[in-house]
């Protein structure tokens, strides 16, 4: 059984960065691609406050069950899907290993058990700050 999400988050490293890079919005799909092989074998559950697109209904349905694999999540968030107040939790087995939180379409918080994931994202998103 997965540990309590708040407890797991407390044990993770984290960064935050603006979701808007000039006129470019960093989507969940883009973050998934930037994760590379680390995110490929994870099972995802996603929660959000607002249904902003018909695809959100399918995301919610799949998250209610056993979750979805990365390629399924990627297919449901591409092309461009801007979420409002959303959290995608990535699990390796029963262990929460990655949390991608989007705040009001303005910033992303990324928490991971592996600091190398954050280092990779810092490279792509200069100016990211530690949480």
C-alpha positions as CSV (number, residue, x, y, z in Angstrom):
1,X,0.0,0.0,0.0
2,X,1.3,3.5,-0.9
3,X,2.5,5.6,2.0
4,X,0.6,8.8,2.8
5,X,1.2,11.3,0.0
6,X,2.2,14.2,2.4
7,X,4.7,11.9,4.2
8,X,6.2,10.7,0.9
9,X,6.5,14.3,-0.4
10,X,8.4,15.3,2.8
11,X,11.0,12.8,1.9
12,X,11.5,14.1,-1.7
13,X,13.7,16.7,-3.2
14,X,11.9,19.5,-5.0
15,X,12.1,22.4,-7.4
16,X,9.7,25.1,-8.6
17,X,9.7,27.1,-11.8
18,X,7.3,29.3,-13.8
19,X,5.0,27.4,-16.1
20,X,5.3,30.2,-18.7
21,X,8.7,30.6,-20.3
22,X,8.1,33.8,-22.3
23,X,5.2,32.9,-24.6
24,X,5.7,29.2,-24.2
25,X,3.6,27.3,-21.7
26,X,5.3,24.2,-20.2
27,X,2.7,21.5,-20.4
28,X,2.4,18.2,-18.4
29,X,3.2,16.4,-21.7
30,X,6.4,18.4,-22.0
31,X,7.5,17.5,-18.5
32,X,6.8,13.8,-19.1
33,X,9.0,13.9,-22.1
34,X,11.8,15.8,-20.2
35,X,11.7,13.0,-17.5
36,X,13.1,10.6,-20.1
37,X,13.7,7.0,-19.0
38,X,13.1,7.8,-15.3
39,X,9.4,8.4,-15.9
40,X,8.8,5.8,-18.6
41,X,7.9,2.9,-16.3
42,X,5.8,4.8,-13.7
43,X,2.1,4.4,-13.0
44,X,0.3,7.8,-12.8
45,X,-2.6,9.1,-11.0
46,X,-3.7,12.7,-11.6
47,X,-6.1,15.0,-9.8
48,X,-7.2,18.5,-10.8
49,X,-9.6,21.1,-9.6
50,X,-11.2,22.1,-12.9
51,X,-12.3,20.2,-15.9
52,X,-10.8,22.4,-18.6
53,X,-10.9,19.9,-21.5
54,X,-12.9,16.8,-22.4
55,X,-9.7,14.8,-22.0
56,X,-9.8,15.6,-18.2
57,X,-12.8,13.2,-17.9
58,X,-10.7,10.3,-19.2
59,X,-7.7,11.3,-17.0
60,X,-10.0,11.3,-14.0
61,X,-11.5,7.9,-14.9
62,X,-8.2,6.2,-15.4
63,X,-6.8,7.7,-12.2
64,X,-9.7,6.3,-10.2
65,X,-8.7,2.8,-11.2
66,X,-5.2,1.5,-10.9
67,X,-3.7,4.5,-12.7
68,X,-2.2,4.7,-16.1
69,X,1.2,4.2,-17.7
70,X,3.3,7.1,-18.9
71,X,2.6,6.6,-22.6
72,X,-1.2,6.6,-21.9
73,X,-0.9,9.8,-19.8
74,X,1.2,11.4,-22.5
75,X,-1.3,10.5,-25.2
76,X,-4.1,12.1,-23.1
77,X,-2.2,15.3,-22.6
78,X,-0.9,15.9,-26.1
79,X,-1.4,18.0,-28.1
80,X,-1.4,21.1,-25.8
81,X,-3.4,20.6,-22.6
82,X,-3.1,23.3,-20.0
83,X,-4.3,22.2,-16.6
84,X,-5.4,24.3,-13.7
85,X,-4.4,23.3,-10.2
86,X,-3.4,19.7,-11.1
87,X,-1.2,17.1,-9.5
88,X,0.2,14.1,-11.3
89,X,1.7,11.4,-9.0
90,X,4.1,8.9,-10.4
91,X,4.5,5.5,-8.7
92,X,7.1,2.8,-9.0
93,X,5.1,-0.2,-7.8
94,X,3.4,1.1,-4.6
95,X,6.1,3.7,-3.9
96,X,5.4,7.4,-4.7
97,X,8.6,8.6,-6.5
98,X,7.5,11.7,-8.4
99,X,5.0,14.5,-8.0
100,X,4.3,17.1,-10.6
101,X,2.1,19.9,-9.3
102,X,0.8,22.7,-11.5
103,X,-0.5,25.8,-9.7
104,X,-3.1,28.0,-11.5
105,X,-1.4,27.6,-14.9
106,X,1.5,29.8,-13.5
107,X,4.1,27.5,-11.9
108,X,5.2,23.9,-11.6
109,X,6.5,22.2,-8.4
110,X,8.4,19.0,-9.1
111,X,9.2,16.6,-6.2
112,X,11.3,13.5,-6.8
113,X,13.0,10.8,-4.7
114,X,15.9,11.0,-7.2
115,X,17.9,14.3,-7.2
116,X,19.1,13.5,-10.8
117,X,15.6,14.0,-12.1
118,X,15.6,17.5,-10.7
119,X,19.1,18.2,-12.1
120,X,17.9,17.3,-15.5
121,X,14.9,19.6,-15.2
122,X,17.0,22.5,-13.9
123,X,19.0,22.2,-17.1
124,X,15.9,22.6,-19.3
125,X,14.3,25.2,-17.0
126,X,17.0,27.7,-15.9
127,X,16.0,29.7,-12.9
128,X,14.3,26.8,-11.2
129,X,14.5,27.2,-7.4
130,X,14.7,24.6,-4.6
131,X,11.5,24.0,-2.6
